Amino acid sequence: MRLTCLVEDSSGTANPGMSISKAAGNFLAEHGLSILVETDRGKKVLLDTGTSERAFLNNIGLIGLRPKDIDLVFISHGHYDHLGALPLLLREGVPVHTHPLTFHGRRFFGTPSSKRDIGPSAELIALLKENPPVCDDRPRELVTGVSTTGEIARSTDFEVPANFLIERGGVISQDLIQEEQAICISTRRGPLVLTGCGHPGVVNILTQVRSRSDGEIFMLAGGFHLWKAGPDVLQRTVEGVKGVGVEKVAPMHCTGFEATKMFSDRFPGFVLMGTGCSMEI
């Protein structure tokens, strides 16, 4: 199996010591996330699509693929930095899977008096009406060995999304981003968990995966959404991840420098993956 970071906030470099390779070419980084999973059976599953078609098209071309080569795309949640190239994939006929609530309601960041739209574009909403996604809030096998976690149970008291709003029926309220799911990949070394932003909390996500699997989780990779977290939340998150039992961690996207440094300091299995980087599992 091969894991490739197609879009991330920074451009990565090859690191043989971490078994990280990178194709030649000028990869484009942006605030967003898109991770490609290529299974041993030849299936290509995409987690999220980054922020723009430009970066996605450039980067997928540099690894020798075209959008229509993707077998399916799983959208973790309904924020713009994970939806940018989804119109392109829909136009190419790529099937989309997600939670039933992902595209319901307008999404904002900020306060009711000062908010910024972070939801899907009007073009994307129109395309989704013509090409409805497959929706499920329960665990679902996408292809052999690659499954969704289903909706995440929230049990920790420190992993609560802040400053997110949702408007439904003309009413604005706090958005807990209930729809966000992760992907769980079966490997010979244990489950590999991919998160979009980790808004439900990476400890909650890992706890749910661990409850359904035997043995230690091999790897946690993706966005952990800790860029604005205070020292106490960072400490409790790192301790929680260690407590669940994880061999490797690869923080990306919205994790933030302080959290990334803390994970690198405390996990011997820390992996640094940026845009364009690939890892054979």
Buried (B, 14 or more C-beta within 10 A) or exposed (E): BBBBBBBBBBBBEBBEEBEBBBBEEEBBBBBBBBBBBBBEEEBBBBBBBBBBBBBBBBBBEBBEBEBEEBBBBBBBBBBBBBBBBBBBBBBEEBBBBBBEBBBEBBBBBEEEEEBEEBBBBEEBEEBBEEBEBEBBBEBBEBBEBBBBBBBBEBEBEBBEBEEBBBBEEEEBEEBBBBBBBBBBBBBEBBBBBBBBBBBBBBBBBBBBBBEEBEEEBBBBBBBBBBBEBEEEBBBBBBEBBBEBEBBBBBBBBBBBEBBBEBBBEBBEBBBBBBBBBBBEB
